[in-house]
Amino acid sequence: MSWQLTAADLPDLARGATLLGTGGGGDPYIGQMLVTRVLGDGEITILDPDEIDDELFVIPTAQMGAPTVMVEKIPAGTEPLEALRTLEAHLGRRAEATMPIECGGINSMIPLIVAAESGLPVVDADGMGRAFPELSMETFAVYGVQGSPLALAGERGEHVIIDTGADNRQMESFARAITIKLGGVGHIAEYAMTGADVRRTAVPRTLSMALALGRAIREAREAHLSPFKALEQALAKTLYSELRELHVGKVVDVERRTTEGFARGRAVIEPLGPGAPVEVLFQNENLVAMRDGELLAIVPDLICIVDAETAEPITTEGLRYGQRVRVLGISTPELMRTEAALETFGPSAFGLSQQFLPVESLGGRPIAE
């Protein structure tokens, strides 16, 4: 069922989207403030993917670049709509809706900026079901939607069209190179598709799920209940039904570098009691969690680092020495675990030697009462 989103929903939506973003997808506060500025007292129509017309013309919009750069290089706010208008002009057709390409603190918000400025509705779905670092790592691409032509816009009015045909990896490579030349952040419109394509290729209802998860965490804290138990109960109603606690401890080391347009590194989290530390490797997003050589969770399943008491999600650029955290593993929907999907955004796509194993089959614990 379609619904109306207001500014009052944005803090919960940002919290839930940041959790689903697995450490990436951009800074949640920046995204929330950008939408608040343009939305004011207005509303944005969120369309249920099961209810949209087969011929509805949808152009997803997003921000790309290294999260570490985005914290210091705040967008002007005009870039996402400029990217959309550039692609519309190239295609000779106006968009009838926009949509996120991924979950994440800022990338669940970018289509909302476009919607607030243009009056377009936003489809309640995305192409990653979490956040991934590369534009080719989309369920859209896995199931046959072509990413290009892509429009990319910069903060000083720069805009460019990239068309690599069906080669989505080449599209990513060209767009990444231009984004680096723009200072590490660009805004894009890509993967133009029909409503029928959305239903066939997208992960459904991730905006409404992010809102529900963020609200569940907040309401549990306000009621002095466990936000982790509330999160588990909220996830049980979704396609992401399995939640596991992988580790509780203190961040003792963070190695982070910005290279080739990505934030790459690792975090080491020591237990609060006896036992071995957990190491989490990331490329914008958390990719793999290991303890003493034992696999705890691996991409594409979600690895979320959150505050140990409040369950507030922590992004990879927000990790700091001394933070008390919990590492959570969350299962992904089946359309993200197929052989074709794993070839696109499974462990081997990131150069990892481990094979994918579902998080629910590994050594994590259910949330305690």
N, C-alpha and C positions, 0 to 999 in steps of 0.2 A: 504494500500500500504506500502510495506517495505521501510525503509529509512536508511540513514547513520548518526550516531551520532559522533560528534567530540568534542574535548576539549572545543571549543568555546561555545558549548551548555550547559556545565555543570553548570555554575552559575544559569542560568534560570531554568534548570531542578531541581537543588537542592532547589531553592526557591519554586517552585510549588509543589515538593514532600513534602517539610516541611509543607506547608499549608495543603495538603491532609492528612498528618500524624497526624493532630489534636493534636499537642503537643508532639507526640512520634515518634518512628521510628529512633531515633538516631540523633547525631549532624550533621547538613548539611555541615558545613565547613570541618570537618574531612573526611566525605565521599567524598566530592569533591576533596580534596587534594590527597586522596589515589588513586582515578581514574586518576587524572591528572598525577601523578607520573608514572603510568604504561602505560598510553595511549600515552603520548607524542603527536606527530603529526599524529598518526594513526586514524583509524575510526572503529566504531563498527556497525555491521549490526543489525538493529532492525526489527524483523519480525512481520508483521501484523497477528494477530491470525486467521483471515478469510482465509489467503492464505497458511497456513502451511499444510503439508501433515498429513493425519490421523495417520500415523505410526511414525511420528517424535518423538524421545525419548527426553523428556525434564526433566531436574533435576533442580528445583529451589534452589537458594542459598541465605543465609541471615546471619545476625548477631543477636544474642539473648542476653538478659541481661537487667539490669537496666540502663536507659539513664544517670542517675547521675554518674554511674561508668564509662561509656564510655568516658565521658569528660576528666577523669583523667587517664584512662588506655587505651592509644592509641594502636590500633592493629598493629601487625607487618606488616600486609598486605598479608602475605602468607597463612593465615588460610582458607579463603574461597575456594581457589583452592584445598588445602589439603583435606578439607571436601568433595568436589566433587569427587576427585580421590579416596578417601576412600570408598565412596558409590559405585562408578563405579566398584571398585575391588570386593566389596561384592556382587554386582548384576551380575558381569561378563558381563557387557555391558557398552559401552562408551556413554556418553551423546552426543546428536546432537544439543542441545541448552540448555540455562539456562533461568531463569525467576525470577523476584522478587516474594516473598511471600506476601509483603505488600508495601504500599506507605510509605515514610518516608525519612527524610533527609539522613540517611546513608543506609537504607535498599532498597532504589531505586538504590543505587550506588554499593552495594556489587556484584550483578550479572554483572555489568559493569567491575569491577575489574577482575572477573573470565573471562569475554569475552576478555578483553584486554590481559590477560596473556595466554589464551588458544586458541584464534581465534574463539571461539564459537559465534554464534549469540545469541541475547537476544529476547525473545518473548515479545511483547508489551501488557502485561496483568499482573495481580497479583491475589492473593487469598484473599484479604481483602478489596480492594477498598479504603483503608485508613490505619491506623495502629491499631492493637489490641495487648494487652500484652501477649497473650498466643498462642502457636503454634497450638492448636486445634481449634482456632477461625478463621477458613478459609472457604471461599466458596468452596474450594476444598473438605473439609471434609463434608460440608453440603450436597453436591451433589454427594458424593460417592467415592471420591478418598482417599485412605489410606495414612496416613502420614509416617508411618514407612515401611521399615527400614529407620532410620535416622542416618546420620554420623555427628559427632561433633568433631571439631578440636580446639586445644588451641594454644597459641602463642609460646609455647616451643616444638612444634611437637607432642603434645599429640593428640590422636585420638581414637574414640570409636564408635561402632555401637550399636544403640538401636533399638530393634524390639519388639514392643508390639502388633503386629497383627493389628486388626482393632480398637484397643482402643487408639484413638488419645489423650485422656486426660491423660492416663497413660504415653504415650510417652512424653507429655509436662512435666509431673511431674518428670520423670527420667532425661530428658534433663535439666530441671531447676536446679535440685540438683547437677548435674555435673558442670553446668555453675557456680554455686555458689562456688564450690570447686576450679574452675579455676580462681577465683578472681572476678567473677561477669559478665564476658563477654566470650562468646563462638561463634564459627561460624559453621553453619550447612548447610547440604544438605538434602533435604527431599521431600516428596510428588512427587516422580518420577511418570511421567505420559506420555501418548501419546498426540499427537496433537489433536486428537478427544476429549480426556479428557479436554484439555485446553479450547476448544471452548464450551464445555458443562458446565464447572464449574468455569471458571475464570472471573474476571471483566475485560472487554476488554479495550485496548488502554489507560491504565493509565499512562504509560511513556510519550506518546505523549501528553496526556492531561496535565500532570504536566509541561512539557516543555512549552506548550501554555500558561498556567496560569502564570508561572514565567515570561515568556516573556511579557505578557500583563501588568503585574504590572510594570516591568522595563520600558517598552516603554511609558506607561502613565506618569510615574514620569519624564522621560526625556523630554516629551512634555508638562510638567506642567499641566497635566490633572488629573482627579480623578482616582487613581489606583483602588478604590473600584468599581467605575462604569465600568472600564475596566475589572475587575474581573467578575462582574455580566454578562457582555456581552459575555465574553469567556466561562463562565459556561453554559450559555443558549444554547450553541451548543453541549453540552455533555449530558451524562446520569445523571449528577449532576446539574439539571437545575434550582433549586430553591436556591437563596441566600437571607438570612435575616440578618439585623443588629439587634443584640439582646441587645447590651449595649455599651455605650461609657463612659470611666471613668479612674480612677487611681488605680493601684494596691496598696492596703494598708496593705495586710497581705498575706504571703505565708507560708503554713505549708507543709513541705516535708520531708519524711523519706524513707530510702532505707531498705526494709525488704522483706525477702523471695524471693529475686531476682527481686523485682519490686520497682519502685519509686511511692510511694503513698502519697496523700496529697490533699490540697485544696488551692485555691486562692480566696481572697475577693477583689472585685473591686468596689470602691465607684463611684457614678456618679459625673460628673464635676459640675452639678447643683443640684437642689432638687431631691429627690427621694430615694428609697431604694438601697442598694448595691446588687450586683450579686455575688453569690458564685458558683465557678466551682470546682467540685470534679474530681480527676484524679487518674488513675492507669497506669503509664507510659503515657497514652493518656487521654485527657479530656473526661469525661463520661457523666456528667450532668451539666446543668446550671440552677440555680434557682434564683428568685428574690422574697423575702418576701413570700416564700412558693409557688410561682407560677412557674410552669415548663416552661422554655424557649426553651430548646432543650435537647435531650437525645440520648444516644447510641442506634443504630448504626449510626444515623445521625451525621454529622461532627460538632464539636464545635471548632472553630479556634480563638485563641487569637493573634491579630496582632497589630503592631504599629499603633497608632491612625492617624498618618499623612501619613506614607509611605506604609502601608499595608504589611510590612515585617513580616513574621510569627515568632512567639515566641514559643519556645519549653517549655515543663514543667520544664526542668532543667534551662532554661534561664529566667524564671519569677523572677522579682525583685521588691522590694518596690519602689514606685514612678513612675513606668512606666505608660505612658499615652497610653491606649490601646482601641481597639474595639474588641468586642466579636461577631463573625460571626457564623451563623448557615447555613449549606449547606446540602441539601437533598442527600440521597444515592439512587443508582439504585434499581429497583424493586426486583432484585434477592437477595438483601441484606435485604429486608423487608418481605420476606415470613415467614410463621409460623416456618418452619424448621430453617431458618436463625436466627430468633429472639430467638429460643431456644438455639442456639449456641453462639451468641454474642449480644443478646439483653439485656435489663436492668437486667433481673433475673439472667443472667449468671455472673453478677458482684455483686449480692446481693442487688441490688437496689429495692426499694419497688414500684417505679412508673412504670406504664405501658408505652410502647412505643407509642408515638404520633408523626406523621410527623411534622418536623420543620415548614413546610409551613402552618400548621393548628394552630400553636401557636401564641404567641404575638409579634413576631419580625416584623421589618419594612423592606420594600424594600429599596434598596439604593436610596438616594435622588439625584436628578440631581445637 
